[in-house]
Amino acid sequence: MSSVKKHSSLDAVSKTIIELLQEDGRRSYSDIGRVVGLSEAAVRQRVQRLTESGVMQIVAVTDPMQLGFHRQAMIGIRVSGDTRIVAEAIARVEAIDYVVITVGTFDVLAEVVCEDDEQLLALINDVIRPIDGVLSTETFIYAKLQKQLYNWGTR
């Protein structure tokens, strides 16, 4: 039995709702309803189903620098053994906000947001490297965030 997760089949209305919320997550349900031809209550139900099913999240995206997090980095991790188990352990670390399993030079990539270099060093040495299966890490410190978008649509 395959453990591959199938993607949800979305109708045109749900896709439009998602795209409108990607443009402006504070857009009112009544405004969305006017665009897609549904009542405010129907849009609210659709959004609730989309969020409960994990298709989308509605969150506030912040600037880490303005919140006191002055160090962002991507950590490339080489793994021995089951990459999925290591990725799950890494994903449980609170300071890590993004984890992907890859194929290539690194087995796992993890993005971190830290207050400073001291916190980054402690995270790597005291938390990530001791995880069973972690062979090595390579850290890519962000000098400048050039582009970050969340509006890739629904295709």
For each residue, the residues with C-beta under 8 A, 3 or more apart:
1:
2:
3:
4:
5:
6:
7:
8: 53 55
9:
10: 14 15 18 55 154
11: 14 15
12: 15 16
13: 16 17 36 37 38 46
14: 10 11 17 18 46 50 55 154
15: 10 11 12 18 19 153 154
16: 12 13 19 20 35 36
17: 13 14 20 21 32 36 43 46 47 50
18: 10 14 15 21 22 50 55 56 153 154
19: 15 16 22 23 151 153 154
20: 16 17 23 24 27 32 35 36
21: 17 18 24 25 27 32 47 56 58
22: 18 19 25 150 151 152 153
23: 19 20 27 151
24: 20 21 27
25: 21 22 58 59 60
26:
27: 20 21 23 24 31 32
28: 31 32 40
29: 32 33 40 41 43 44 47
30: 33 34 40 43
31: 27 28 34 35
32: 17 20 21 27 28 29 35 36 38 43
33: 29 30 36 37 38 39 40 42 43
34: 30 31 37
35: 16 20 31 32
36: 13 16 17 20 32 33 43
37: 13 33 34
38: 13 32 33 42 43 46
39: 33 42 43
40: 28 29 30 33 43 44
41: 29 44 45
42: 33 38 39 45 46
43: 17 29 30 32 33 36 38 39 40 46 47
44: 29 40 41 47 48
45: 41 42 48 49
46: 13 14 17 38 42 43 49 50
47: 17 21 29 43 44 50 51 58
48: 44 45 51 52
49: 45 46 52 53
50: 14 17 18 46 47 53 55 56
51: 47 48 54 55 56 57 58
52: 48 49
53: 8 49 50
54: 51
55: 8 10 14 18 50 51
56: 18 21 50 51
57: 51
58: 21 25 47 51
59: 25
60: 25
61: 150
62: 66 67
63: 66 67
64: 67 69 70 72 113
65: 69 70
66: 62 63
67: 62 63 64
68: 115
69: 64 65 72 113 114 115
70: 64 65 114 115 116
71: 112 113 114 115 116 117 119 120 141
72: 64 69 111 112 113 114 141 142 145
73: 111 112 114 120 139 140 141 142
74: 109 110 111 112 139 140 142
75: 109 110 111 112 124 128 137 138 139 140
76: 105 106 108 109 137 138 139 140
77: 86 90 106 107 108 109 110 128 134 136 137
78: 105 106 107 134 135 136 137
79: 83 86 107 108 133 134 135
80: 133 134 135
81: 85 86 132 133
82: 85 86 133
83: 79 86 87 101 107 108 133
84: 87 88 101
85: 81 82 88 89 133
86: 77 79 81 82 83 89 90 107 108 131 132 133 134
87: 83 84 90 91 99 100 101 108
88: 84 85 91 92
89: 85 86 92 93 131 132 133
90: 77 86 87 93 96 99 108 110 128 131
91: 87 88 96 99
92: 88 89
93: 89 90 96 110 123 127 128
94:
95: 112 113 114 119 123 127
96: 90 91 93 99 110 111 112
97: 111 112 113
98: 109 110 111
99: 87 90 91 96 108 109 110 111
100: 87 108 109
101: 83 84 87 107 108
102: 106 107 108 109
103: 107
104:
105: 76 78
106: 76 77 78 102 109 138
107: 77 78 79 83 86 101 102 103
108: 76 77 79 83 86 87 90 99 100 101 102
109: 74 75 76 77 98 99 100 102 106
110: 74 75 77 90 93 96 98 99 128
111: 72 73 74 75 96 97 98 99
112: 71 72 73 74 75 95 96 97 120 123
113: 64 69 71 72 95 97
114: 69 70 71 72 73 95 117 119 120 123
115: 68 69 70 71 118 119
116: 70 71 119 120
117: 71 114 120 121
118: 115 121 122
119: 71 95 114 115 116 122 123
120: 71 73 112 114 116 117 123 124 139 141
121: 117 118 124 125
122: 118 119 125 126 127
123: 93 95 112 114 119 120 126 127 128
124: 75 120 121 127 128 129 137 139
125: 121 122 128 129
126: 122 123 129 130
127: 93 95 122 123 124 130 131
128: 75 77 90 93 110 123 124 125 131 134 137
129: 124 125 126 134 137
130: 126 127 134
131: 86 89 90 127 128 134
132: 81 86 89
133: 79 80 81 82 83 85 86 89
134: 77 78 79 80 86 128 129 130 131 137
135: 78 79 80
136: 77 78
137: 75 76 77 78 124 128 129 134
138: 75 76 106
139: 73 74 75 76 120 124
140: 73 74 75 76
141: 71 72 73 120
142: 72 73 74 145
143:
144:
145: 72 142 148
146:
147:
148: 145
149: 152
150: 22 61
151: 19 22 23
152: 22 149 155
153: 15 18 19 22
154: 10 14 15 18 19
155: 152
